[in-house]
Amino acid sequence: GVGVDVVVPPPAPVAAFDLILHVNGQLIDVVNVFPNELQKVDIPVGSNFEIASSGPVAWTVVTGKLVVNPLVGGKLIYQGISMAPKFISNARYAADTEQIGPMPYPVVVSFIATSLNDSRQVAQLDLAVY
């Protein structure tokens, strides 16, 4: 008989979480970010938003190439916008945005979610505030 070796690839890791987005209370149904993915969404300044994760994550907030991580009660102020976090947990990140000065172009704020169960699993949602 002829021996055939079958090589079975290892299973891909099950996604530890995915991210969804609500803007002004409305689910943005085109947003569903899994680990190793990046999605960019435009939101109008003055909106409030909430990013929800289906599994526990640590959030890193980046704008202008800097990690900023504003705290609840604090504000991120950058390029004519203010972003004020209202609630941060390992499942949700909610904040309000407002225009506080001239906005020459959209301000991109990146939310990088790292799984607390598997730190190799990282997803990124970029909000372009215009």
C-alpha positions, -999 to 999 in steps of 0.1 A, spaced: 0 0 0 10 36 -5 15 55 27 2 91 27 11 115 53 -16 140 61 -3 172 77 -31 187 98 -24 224 106 -28 234 142 -61 249 149 -62 287 149 -66 301 183 -102 309 192 -107 346 193 -106 357 229 -129 386 222 -143 409 196 -152 446 197 -184 463 188 -192 501 187 -222 522 197 -222 559 187 -249 581 203 -267 549 214 -268 533 180 -250 501 172 -226 506 143 -232 473 127 -203 474 103 -179 473 133 -169 439 145 -131 438 152 -114 405 161 -78 400 173 -52 408 147 -76 431 130 -78 469 127 -109 488 117 -113 525 112 -146 543 117 -155 580 112 -176 596 139 -188 632 141 -173 654 168 -198 659 196 -208 622 196 -206 599 225 -194 564 219 -190 531 237 -167 503 226 -178 469 241 -156 438 242 -170 403 245 -141 392 266 -119 409 292 -94 433 277 -69 460 287 -74 493 268 -45 514 254 -55 547 239 -32 563 214 -33 596 195 -6 615 177 17 584 182 15 589 220 -2 566 245 -25 589 264 -49 567 284 -71 595 299 -89 584 331 -126 588 339 -129 624 351 -100 634 329 -98 645 293 -78 639 262 -73 673 244 -58 671 210 -60 690 176 -92 708 185 -111 680 202 -117 669 238 -125 633 246 -138 626 282 -140 590 293 -172 583 312 -167 546 320 -138 523 316 -138 486 325 -123 455 310 -155 451 289 -164 487 280 -149 520 271 -173 549 269 -165 585 263 -179 618 251 -163 640 224 -165 677 219 -150 703 196 -130 729 216 -111 746 188 -103 746 151 -101 711 136 -79 712 105 -85 675 98 -101 645 115 -84 634 148 -77 597 149 -79 581 183 -68 545 184 -83 520 210 -60 490 213 -76 461 232 -54 434 245 -70 402 258 -65 396 295 -67 359 288 -42 358 260 -19 388 256 -10 377 220 -46 386 210 -48 423 202 -74 442 182 -74 479 172 -104 502 165 -94 537 152 -120 564 156 -116 592 132 -134 622 148 -143 648 123 
